[in-house]
Amino acid sequence: MTFFNTFRGKLLLILALMLIATIGVQYYLNLLMQEENNVLRDAQARALVEGFAVGAYSMTGSDRRLEEILADQGDRFLSQSSRDRIKDIIIIDNEFRVYDALNDDYLPTTDANDNVVYRNLSELTDLPPLMEGSRLGEGQMRFPNRRTAENKNRDDETHAIPIETSKGQWYVLVILKNDRNEAARRAVQPLWATLAVLSVSTLITFFLVWRFTRPIANLSDAARRVADGDLTVRVPGEQRTDEMGTLAARFNEMTAELEKSKALEEQLQQAEKSAVIGRLGSAIAHEIRNPLNYINLTLDHLRSKYAPETEEEKAKFKKLISQIKDEVARINQQITDFLSYSRPASVNLKPANARKVVEDSLRIIEGQAEENNIKIGIVEQENVPEILADADALRSVFNNLFINAVQALGAEGGSLGVRIAPDDGMVRFDITDTGNGIPEENLVKIFEPYFSTKETGTGLGLAIVQKIVDVHHGTIAVESSEGEGTKFTVRIPAVI
């Protein structure tokens, strides 16, 4: 496993890529802003140069006013960009009076005697702050609005340049528009871009954290389920090539081995239990059957040698003897069931006809079914394959199921149906009756040994059925509704 296939390697690589992407985007945005600022500075410098040129021309090369010069030769001095940026041009003479201006409010006027009245520079208190006033030397003190902390945030700004003339030092003032809203918008643009980059980076980080921590959450949940006893749980993601994939694969291997160990342990316990029960059962059965055989033979001897002479007493005597023999037979059958369950099952699996096995088992209940008016039906689908089974052992399965069905139907009668059909490599037998059904609380117990709802039952019949089906590598399931009937489904492997 290479470093970049590990969890740490991937995380470091992704973080490095995100850092490079963030720095790259920020660098690109800074370049754009720098270029835009250069363009703005160049445009501002050009406007100042052209504004000073117009002012200097008005002082030294013409007696016309600035407004007239721009009206006649504006394109010669000012570009359209400079026109948009220049708010006013003011010429100050050597006595700090307004000699000329584009703004009519600053122009000289005449009094009643036709004398020219100039506005002093000190009266222009509404001018924007003076920028870089240090270039004016001592003259800067005559400008009313020098740049201070209080007025530095004003939108417009005033630029001044001294010009030596034959009449002394004059000044050209150029007032530039400075839209601070536009400046603020340009300042915010990188912030929006940075916010977008950070948002994308945050979303990617959330996704990566979720993706990298999800296997840990899955592993935690799986560990909890294993602690609760569920060894079938498996953690997804073992196909990953990082540590999480390796951890998931090892966890799945562990649970699989634990599941196998548990199954083997259960099988071993069952085998030991069966062996103990088998040995104990064989000994008990031997000790019980010997007296039972003696009792049975004695009853036959009594019935043949010591029967009463009168018919009435003879009938009563035979009835009592028959009842005793029936009880002996019942005890003998219970011993047989016990031995059948306790001994290891051995079967000789051979191809067998499914319908024939069912029909052979139905013969044992035909007489009682006829007496109780029970209708029996067999439905076999086409192309049902042979089953791989021990026919004799499998008849015991159907014998038990059919006898239980007849007992559930009772004297009221009803119907008993058998449906045989192929089912994905198996043959399915559906045994359905219309009897009393099985209570829901008993459904999960009916295959347990010694569980019975019958007064004379041993509770081993369905346990033996389950055991025989298991050794055939088949399955058995039950569905029942109390008062409506019961359906047993047996699936036996088909001959391939």
C-alpha positions as CSV (number, residue, x, y, z in Angstrom):
1,M,0.0,0.0,0.0
2,T,1.6,3.3,-1.1
3,F,1.4,6.4,1.1
4,F,-1.2,8.1,-1.0
5,N,-3.5,5.1,-0.8
6,T,-3.6,5.5,3.0
7,F,-6.2,7.6,4.8
8,R,-3.5,10.0,6.0
9,G,-2.0,10.3,2.6
10,K,-5.3,11.0,0.9
11,L,-6.2,13.6,3.6
12,L,-2.9,15.4,3.3
13,L,-3.1,15.3,-0.5
14,I,-6.6,16.8,-0.5
15,L,-5.7,19.5,2.0
16,A,-2.6,20.4,0.0
17,L,-4.6,20.6,-3.2
18,M,-7.2,22.8,-1.4
19,L,-4.4,25.1,0.0
20,I,-2.8,25.4,-3.5
21,A,-6.2,26.1,-5.1
22,T,-7.0,28.8,-2.4
23,I,-3.6,30.5,-2.8
24,G,-3.9,30.2,-6.6
25,V,-7.3,31.8,-6.7
26,Q,-6.3,34.5,-4.3
27,Y,-3.1,35.2,-6.3
28,Y,-5.1,35.5,-9.5
29,L,-7.6,37.8,-7.9
30,N,-4.8,40.0,-6.6
31,L,-3.3,40.2,-10.1
32,L,-6.7,41.3,-11.4
33,M,-7.1,43.9,-8.7
34,Q,-3.5,45.1,-9.2
35,E,-4.1,45.5,-12.9
36,E,-7.4,47.3,-12.3
37,N,-5.6,49.6,-9.8
38,N,-2.9,50.3,-12.3
39,V,-5.4,51.2,-14.9
40,L,-7.2,53.6,-12.4
41,R,-3.9,55.2,-11.4
42,D,-2.9,55.7,-15.0
43,A,-6.2,57.2,-15.8
44,Q,-6.0,59.5,-12.7
45,A,-2.4,60.6,-13.6
46,R,-3.4,61.3,-17.2
47,A,-6.4,63.4,-16.0
48,L,-4.1,65.4,-13.7
49,V,-1.5,65.9,-16.4
50,E,-4.1,67.0,-19.0
51,G,-5.8,69.2,-16.4
52,F,-2.5,70.9,-15.5
53,A,-1.7,71.3,-19.2
54,V,-5.0,73.1,-19.9
55,G,-4.5,75.4,-16.9
56,A,-0.9,76.2,-17.9
57,Y,-2.0,76.9,-21.5
58,S,-4.7,79.2,-20.2
59,M,-2.2,81.2,-18.1
60,T,0.6,81.5,-20.6
61,G,-0.7,80.9,-24.0
62,S,-4.1,82.5,-24.3
63,D,-6.2,85.2,-22.8
64,R,-9.3,83.1,-23.2
65,R,-11.1,81.5,-20.3
66,L,-10.8,77.8,-19.6
67,E,-14.3,77.1,-20.6
68,E,-13.7,78.7,-24.1
69,I,-10.5,76.8,-24.6
70,L,-12.2,73.5,-23.8
71,A,-15.1,74.4,-26.0
72,D,-12.9,75.1,-29.0
73,Q,-9.9,72.8,-28.4
74,G,-11.2,70.3,-25.7
75,D,-10.3,67.2,-27.7
76,R,-6.7,68.5,-28.0
77,F,-6.2,68.8,-24.3
78,L,-8.6,66.4,-22.6
79,S,-9.5,62.8,-23.4
80,Q,-13.1,61.6,-22.7
81,S,-11.8,59.6,-19.7
82,S,-10.1,62.8,-18.3
83,R,-13.3,64.8,-18.9
84,D,-15.2,62.2,-16.8
85,R,-12.7,62.4,-14.0
86,I,-12.0,66.2,-13.8
87,K,-14.6,68.1,-11.8
88,D,-13.1,71.5,-12.0
89,I,-9.9,73.4,-13.0
90,I,-9.1,76.6,-11.0
91,I,-6.2,79.0,-11.7
92,I,-4.9,81.0,-8.7
93,D,-2.8,84.1,-9.3
94,N,0.2,85.3,-7.4
95,E,-2.1,87.1,-4.9
96,F,-4.0,83.9,-4.2
97,R,-7.1,85.1,-6.0
98,V,-9.2,82.9,-8.3
99,Y,-8.2,84.1,-11.8
100,D,-10.2,81.6,-13.8
101,A,-12.3,78.4,-13.2
102,L,-14.7,76.0,-14.9
103,N,-17.2,76.5,-12.1
104,D,-19.0,79.9,-12.7
105,D,-19.4,80.3,-8.9
106,Y,-15.6,80.9,-8.6
107,L,-15.2,83.3,-11.5
108,P,-14.4,87.0,-11.0
109,T,-17.3,89.5,-11.0
110,T,-17.7,93.2,-11.6
111,D,-19.1,95.8,-9.1
112,A,-21.2,98.8,-9.8
113,N,-18.2,100.7,-10.9
114,D,-17.1,98.0,-13.4
115,N,-14.3,97.1,-11.2
116,V,-13.2,93.4,-11.3
117,V,-13.9,91.6,-8.0
118,Y,-11.9,88.4,-7.5
119,R,-12.7,85.7,-5.0
120,N,-9.8,84.9,-2.6
121,L,-8.6,81.3,-2.3
122,S,-9.3,81.5,1.4
123,E,-13.0,81.9,0.7
124,L,-13.2,78.6,-1.2
125,T,-13.9,76.6,1.9
126,D,-16.0,74.0,0.1
127,L,-13.0,72.7,-1.9
128,P,-12.0,69.1,-1.5
129,P,-8.9,68.3,0.6
130,L,-5.6,69.3,-0.9
131,M,-3.5,66.3,-1.8
132,E,0.3,66.3,-1.5
133,G,0.4,70.0,-0.4
134,S,4.1,69.7,0.6
135,R,5.0,70.3,-3.0
136,L,3.7,73.8,-2.7
137,G,6.2,74.8,0.0
138,E,5.1,77.7,2.2
139,G,2.2,78.4,-0.3
140,Q,0.3,75.4,1.0
141,M,-0.6,77.4,4.1
142,R,-2.8,79.7,2.0
143,F,-5.0,76.8,0.9
144,P,-8.1,76.5,3.2
145,N,-8.7,72.7,2.9
146,R,-5.6,70.9,3.6
147,R,-5.8,67.1,3.9
148,T,-6.5,66.2,7.6
149,A,-7.8,63.2,9.5
150,E,-11.2,64.8,9.6
151,N,-11.6,65.3,5.8
152,K,-9.5,62.4,4.4
153,N,-12.6,60.3,3.7
154,R,-14.2,62.9,1.3
155,D,-14.9,61.6,-2.1
156,D,-13.3,64.3,-4.3
157,E,-9.7,65.5,-4.0
158,T,-7.8,68.7,-5.0
159,H,-4.3,68.6,-6.7
160,A,-2.2,71.8,-7.1
161,I,0.9,72.7,-9.0
162,P,2.9,75.9,-8.9
163,I,3.8,77.7,-12.1
164,E,6.4,80.5,-12.3
165,T,5.1,83.4,-14.5
166,S,6.3,86.9,-15.3
167,K,3.8,88.1,-12.7
168,G,5.0,85.7,-10.0
169,Q,4.1,82.2,-8.8
170,W,0.6,81.1,-9.9
171,Y,-1.1,77.8,-9.2
172,V,-3.2,75.4,-11.2
173,L,-5.8,73.4,-9.1
174,V,-7.3,70.3,-10.6
175,I,-10.2,68.8,-8.7
176,L,-10.8,65.1,-9.4
177,K,-13.8,63.1,-8.8
178,N,-13.2,60.1,-6.5
179,D,-16.2,57.8,-6.2
180,R,-15.5,56.0,-2.9
181,N,-18.6,53.7,-3.5
182,E,-16.8,52.4,-6.6
183,A,-13.6,52.0,-4.6
184,A,-15.5,50.2,-1.9
185,R,-17.0,47.9,-4.5
186,R,-13.6,47.1,-5.9
187,A,-12.3,46.4,-2.3
188,V,-15.2,44.1,-1.6
189,Q,-14.7,42.0,-4.8
190,P,-11.7,40.0,-3.4
191,L,-13.6,39.4,-0.2
192,W,-16.5,37.8,-2.1
193,A,-14.1,35.7,-4.1
194,T,-12.3,34.7,-0.9
195,L,-15.7,33.9,0.7
196,A,-16.6,31.7,-2.2
197,V,-13.3,29.9,-2.1
198,L,-13.7,29.3,1.7
199,S,-17.3,28.2,1.2
200,V,-16.2,25.6,-1.4
201,S,-13.3,24.5,0.7
202,T,-15.6,24.1,3.7
203,L,-18.1,22.1,1.8
204,I,-15.3,19.9,0.4
205,T,-14.0,19.5,4.0
206,F,-17.5,18.5,5.3
207,F,-17.8,16.0,2.5
208,L,-14.4,14.5,3.2
209,V,-15.0,14.4,6.9
210,W,-18.3,12.7,6.4
211,R,-16.8,10.2,3.9
212,F,-13.8,9.4,6.1
213,T,-15.8,9.1,9.3
214,R,-18.7,7.1,7.9
215,P,-16.7,3.8,7.9
216,I,-15.9,4.5,11.6
217,A,-19.6,5.0,12.3
218,N,-20.5,1.8,10.4
219,L,-17.8,0.0,12.4
220,S,-19.1,1.3,15.7
221,D,-22.6,0.2,14.8
222,A,-21.4,-3.2,13.7
223,A,-19.4,-3.7,16.9
224,R,-22.5,-2.8,19.0
225,R,-24.6,-5.4,17.0
226,V,-21.8,-8.0,17.5
227,A,-21.9,-7.3,21.2
228,D,-25.6,-7.9,21.1
229,G,-25.0,-11.3,19.6
230,D,-25.6,-10.7,15.9
231,L,-22.6,-12.3,14.2
232,T,-24.1,-12.0,10.7
233,V,-23.4,-8.3,10.5
234,R,-20.9,-7.1,7.9
235,V,-19.3,-3.7,7.5
236,P,-19.5,-2.2,4.0
237,G,-16.5,-0.5,2.4
238,E,-13.9,-3.3,2.5
239,Q,-13.2,-2.7,-1.2
240,R,-11.5,0.6,-0.2
241,T,-7.7,0.7,-0.6
242,D,-7.0,2.7,2.6
243,E,-6.8,1.8,6.3
244,M,-10.6,2.0,6.5
245,G,-11.0,-0.6,3.8
246,T,-8.4,-2.9,5.5
247,L,-10.1,-2.4,8.9
248,A,-13.5,-3.2,7.4
249,A,-12.1,-6.3,5.7
250,R,-10.5,-7.5,9.0
251,F,-13.6,-6.9,10.9
252,N,-15.7,-8.9,8.4
253,E,-13.2,-11.7,8.5
254,M,-13.4,-11.7,12.3
255,T,-17.2,-11.8,12.4
256,A,-17.3,-14.5,9.8
257,E,-14.9,-16.6,11.8
258,L,-16.9,-15.9,15.0
259,E,-20.0,-17.0,13.2
260,K,-18.4,-20.2,12.0
261,S,-17.1,-20.8,15.5
262,K,-20.5,-20.3,17.0
263,A,-22.1,-22.6,14.5
264,L,-19.5,-25.3,15.2
265,E,-19.9,-24.8,18.9
266,E,-23.7,-25.2,18.6
267,Q,-23.3,-28.3,16.5
268,L,-20.8,-29.7,19.0
269,Q,-23.1,-29.0,21.9
270,Q,-26.0,-30.5,20.0
271,A,-24.0,-33.6,19.1
272,E,-22.8,-34.0,22.7
273,K,-26.4,-33.5,23.9
274,S,-27.7,-36.0,21.4
275,A,-25.0,-38.5,22.3
276,V,-25.8,-38.3,26.0
277,I,-29.5,-38.4,25.3
278,G,-29.0,-41.3,22.9
279,R,-27.0,-43.4,25.4
280,L,-29.4,-42.6,28.2
281,G,-32.4,-43.2,26.0
282,S,-31.2,-46.5,24.8
283,A,-30.6,-47.7,28.3
284,I,-33.9,-46.5,29.6
285,A,-35.7,-47.9,26.5
286,H,-34.2,-51.3,27.1
287,E,-35.2,-51.3,30.7
288,I,-38.7,-50.2,29.9
289,R,-39.4,-52.3,26.9
290,N,-38.5,-55.6,28.6
291,P,-41.4,-55.1,31.2
292,L,-43.7,-53.8,28.5
293,N,-43.1,-56.9,26.3
294,Y,-43.7,-59.1,29.3
295,I,-46.9,-57.2,30.1
296,N,-48.0,-57.4,26.5
297,L,-47.4,-61.2,26.3
298,T,-49.2,-61.7,29.7
299,L,-52.2,-59.8,28.4
300,D,-52.4,-62.0,25.4
301,H,-52.2,-65.1,27.6
302,L,-54.9,-63.7,29.9
303,R,-57.2,-62.9,27.0
304,S,-56.9,-66.4,25.6
305,K,-56.8,-68.6,28.7
306,Y,-58.7,-66.8,31.4
307,A,-61.6,-65.1,29.6
308,P,-64.9,-65.2,31.5
309,E,-67.6,-67.7,30.3
310,T,-70.5,-65.3,30.1
311,E,-70.6,-63.1,27.0
312,E,-71.2,-59.9,28.9
313,E,-68.2,-60.5,31.2
314,K,-66.1,-61.7,28.3
315,A,-66.8,-58.5,26.3
316,K,-66.0,-56.4,29.3
317,F,-62.8,-58.4,29.9
318,K,-61.6,-58.1,26.3
319,K,-62.3,-54.3,26.4
320,L,-60.1,-53.9,29.4
321,I,-57.4,-56.0,28.0
322,S,-57.5,-54.0,24.7
323,Q,-57.3,-50.7,26.6
324,I,-54.3,-51.9,28.5
325,K,-52.6,-53.1,25.3
326,D,-53.3,-49.7,23.7
327,E,-51.6,-47.9,26.5
328,V,-48.7,-50.3,26.3
329,A,-48.5,-49.6,22.5
330,R,-48.6,-45.8,23.2
331,I,-45.7,-46.1,25.6
332,N,-43.8,-48.2,23.1
333,Q,-44.4,-45.6,20.4
334,Q,-43.2,-42.8,22.7
335,I,-40.0,-44.7,23.3
336,T,-39.6,-45.2,19.6
337,D,-40.0,-41.5,19.0
338,F,-37.6,-40.7,21.7
339,L,-35.0,-43.0,20.2
340,S,-35.6,-41.7,16.7
341,Y,-34.9,-38.1,17.9
342,S,-31.9,-38.9,20.1
343,R,-30.0,-41.0,17.6
344,P,-28.0,-39.4,14.9
345,A,-29.9,-39.3,11.7
346,S,-28.6,-41.3,8.8
347,V,-30.1,-41.3,5.3
348,N,-29.4,-42.9,2.0
349,L,-30.1,-40.2,-0.5
350,K,-31.2,-41.4,-3.9
351,P,-33.4,-40.0,-6.7
352,A,-37.0,-40.4,-5.8
353,N,-40.4,-39.4,-7.3
354,A,-41.9,-36.6,-5.3
355,R,-45.5,-37.4,-6.0
356,K,-45.0,-41.1,-5.1
357,V,-43.5,-40.3,-1.7
358,V,-46.5,-38.1,-1.0
359,E,-49.1,-40.7,-2.2
360,D,-47.4,-43.5,-0.1
361,S,-47.8,-41.3,3.0
362,L,-51.4,-40.4,2.3
363,R,-52.5,-44.0,2.5
364,I,-52.1,-44.1,6.3
365,I,-54.7,-41.4,6.7
366,E,-57.2,-42.4,3.9
367,G,-59.4,-44.5,6.2
368,Q,-59.7,-41.8,8.9
369,A,-60.1,-39.1,6.3
370,E,-63.0,-40.9,4.7
371,E,-64.7,-41.4,8.1
372,N,-64.3,-37.7,9.0
373,N,-65.4,-36.5,5.5
374,I,-62.0,-34.9,4.8
375,K,-61.3,-34.2,1.1
376,I,-57.8,-34.8,0.0
377,G,-56.3,-33.2,-3.2
378,I,-52.9,-33.3,-4.8
379,V,-51.8,-30.7,-7.4
380,E,-48.6,-31.3,-9.2
381,Q,-47.1,-28.7,-11.6
382,E,-45.5,-29.7,-14.9
383,N,-41.9,-30.7,-15.1
384,V,-41.4,-31.4,-11.4
385,P,-37.9,-33.0,-11.2
386,E,-37.0,-35.9,-9.0
387,I,-35.8,-35.2,-5.5
388,L,-32.6,-36.4,-3.9
389,A,-34.0,-38.1,-0.8
390,D,-34.3,-41.1,1.4
391,A,-37.9,-42.2,0.5
392,D,-38.5,-44.0,3.8
393,A,-37.2,-41.2,6.0
394,L,-39.1,-38.6,3.9
395,R,-42.4,-40.6,4.4
396,S,-42.0,-40.1,8.1
397,V,-42.0,-36.4,7.5
398,F,-45.2,-36.4,5.5
399,N,-46.8,-39.1,7.8
400,N,-46.4,-36.7,10.8
401,L,-47.7,-33.7,8.8
402,F,-50.7,-35.5,7.4
403,I,-51.6,-37.1,10.8
404,N,-51.4,-33.7,12.4
405,A,-53.6,-32.2,9.7
406,V,-56.2,-34.9,10.1
407,Q,-56.2,-34.4,13.9
408,A,-56.5,-30.6,13.4
409,L,-59.6,-31.1,11.1
410,G,-61.2,-33.5,13.6
411,A,-64.7,-34.9,13.1
412,E,-66.0,-31.8,11.5
413,G,-64.1,-32.6,8.3
414,G,-62.6,-30.2,5.8
415,S,-59.9,-30.3,3.2
416,L,-56.3,-31.3,3.0
417,G,-54.3,-30.2,0.0
418,V,-50.9,-31.0,-1.3
419,R,-49.2,-28.9,-4.0
420,I,-45.9,-30.0,-5.6
421,A,-43.9,-27.5,-7.7
422,P,-40.3,-26.8,-8.7
423,D,-38.6,-24.0,-6.9
424,D,-35.2,-22.8,-7.9
425,G,-33.2,-26.0,-7.7
426,M,-35.6,-27.4,-5.1
427,V,-39.0,-29.1,-5.1
428,R,-41.6,-27.4,-2.9
429,F,-44.3,-29.3,-1.0
430,D,-47.2,-27.1,0.3
431,I,-49.4,-29.1,2.8
432,T,-52.5,-27.0,3.6
433,D,-55.4,-27.8,5.8
434,T,-58.6,-26.0,6.9
435,G,-58.3,-27.0,10.5
436,N,-58.3,-25.0,13.7
437,G,-54.9,-23.4,13.0
438,I,-52.0,-22.8,15.4
439,P,-52.0,-19.9,17.9
440,E,-49.5,-17.2,17.0
441,E,-47.5,-17.6,20.3
442,N,-47.0,-21.4,19.5
443,L,-45.7,-21.0,15.9
444,V,-42.1,-20.4,17.1
445,K,-42.2,-23.4,19.4
446,I,-43.7,-26.2,17.3
447,F,-40.4,-27.5,16.1
448,E,-38.9,-27.6,19.6
449,P,-38.5,-31.0,21.2
450,Y,-41.1,-32.0,23.8
451,F,-43.4,-29.1,23.0
452,S,-46.9,-30.3,22.4
453,T,-50.5,-29.0,22.9
454,K,-51.9,-32.6,22.9
455,E,-52.6,-34.3,26.1
456,T,-51.1,-37.6,24.9
457,G,-48.4,-36.1,22.6
458,T,-44.7,-36.5,23.2
459,G,-43.7,-33.3,21.4
460,L,-41.2,-35.1,19.3
461,G,-43.1,-35.5,16.0
462,L,-42.3,-32.1,14.4
463,A,-38.8,-32.1,16.0
464,I,-38.1,-35.4,14.2
465,V,-39.6,-33.8,11.0
466,Q,-37.2,-30.9,11.3
467,K,-34.3,-33.2,11.9
468,I,-35.1,-35.3,8.8
469,V,-35.5,-32.3,6.6
470,D,-32.2,-30.9,7.8
471,V,-30.3,-34.0,6.9
472,H,-31.9,-33.8,3.5
473,H,-30.4,-30.2,3.2
474,G,-33.9,-28.9,2.9
475,T,-36.1,-26.4,4.7
476,I,-39.5,-26.4,6.5
477,A,-41.7,-23.4,7.3
478,V,-45.1,-23.0,8.7
479,E,-47.8,-20.4,8.3
480,S,-51.1,-20.5,10.3
481,S,-54.0,-18.4,11.3
482,E,-56.0,-19.5,14.3
483,G,-59.4,-20.7,13.1
484,E,-58.5,-20.6,9.4
485,G,-56.0,-23.4,8.9
486,T,-52.3,-24.2,8.6
487,K,-49.8,-24.4,5.8
488,F,-46.5,-26.3,6.0
489,T,-43.9,-25.7,3.2
490,V,-41.2,-28.3,2.8
491,R,-38.4,-27.8,0.3
492,I,-36.2,-30.7,-0.7
493,P,-33.2,-30.4,-3.1
494,A,-34.0,-31.6,-6.7
495,V,-31.8,-34.0,-8.6
496,I,-29.6,-31.9,-10.9
